[in-house]
């Protein structure tokens, strides 16, 4: 019997958000589920054929509460949007 498992779109996004950790919450807590709500929100609002701009918008909206008014670095945000698109297309 062969069992094939793969990560969901939200799990892939959550792993990337943990690596990016813009709010610094993952490093302080060490809990891998820190950005689970944000990852689910982003996953629900994007598709595999979404553009980088639409993914950036989804990230901004989802991370707005976590960032508590802090500004995003536009280059990092654009790079993370590209990573997320590449991860969900696989």
C-alpha positions in Angstrom: 0.0 0.0 0.0 1.4 3.3 -1.0 0.4 6.5 0.8 1.1 9.8 -0.9 0.9 12.9 1.2 1.4 16.5 0.3 1.1 19.9 2.0 -2.0 22.0 1.6 -1.8 25.5 0.1 -2.3 27.0 3.6 0.4 24.8 5.1 2.9 25.9 2.5 2.0 29.6 3.0 2.3 29.1 6.8 5.8 27.7 6.5 6.9 30.6 4.3 5.4 33.1 6.8 7.2 31.5 9.6 10.5 31.8 7.7 9.7 35.5 6.9 8.3 36.2 10.4 7.6 39.9 9.8 6.0 40.5 13.3 8.7 38.5 15.2 6.1 36.2 16.8 7.5 32.9 15.5 11.0 33.5 16.9 9.7 34.4 20.3 7.1 31.6 20.7 8.6 28.7 18.6 5.1 27.5 17.8 4.8 26.6 14.1 1.1 27.5 14.0 1.7 31.2 14.8 0.6 32.3 11.3 -2.1 29.7 10.7 -5.0 32.1 10.6 -3.2 34.5 8.2 -2.1 31.6 6.0 -5.7 30.3 5.7 -6.9 33.8 4.9 -4.2 34.2 2.2 -4.8 30.7 0.8 -8.6 31.4 0.5 -8.0 34.7 -1.4 -5.5 33.6 -4.0 -5.4 31.0 -6.9 -2.6 29.4 -8.7 -3.0 31.8 -11.6 -3.0 34.9 -9.4 -0.6 37.7 -10.1 2.1 38.8 -7.8 0.3 42.1 -7.2 -2.9 40.3 -6.0 -0.9 38.1 -3.7 0.8 41.1 -2.2 -2.6 42.7 -1.6 -3.8 39.5 0.1 -0.7 39.4 2.3 -1.1 43.0 3.3 -4.8 42.5 4.3 -4.1 39.3 6.2 -1.0 40.5 8.1 -2.5 43.9 8.9 -3.6 42.9 12.4 -0.4 41.1 13.2 1.8 44.0 12.1 -0.1 46.5 14.3 0.5 49.5 12.1 4.1 48.7 11.3 5.1 49.3 7.7 6.0 46.5 5.3 9.2 46.6 3.4 7.9 46.6 -0.2 10.9 44.6 -1.5 10.4 41.9 1.1 6.7 41.8 0.5 7.2 41.4 -3.3 9.7 38.7 -2.8 7.4 36.8 -0.4 4.5 37.1 -2.8 6.8 35.5 -5.5 7.7 32.7 -3.1 4.1 32.0 -2.2 3.1 31.8 -5.9 6.0 29.5 -6.7 5.1 27.2 -3.7 1.4 26.9 -4.6 2.0 26.2 -8.2 3.9 23.0 -7.4 
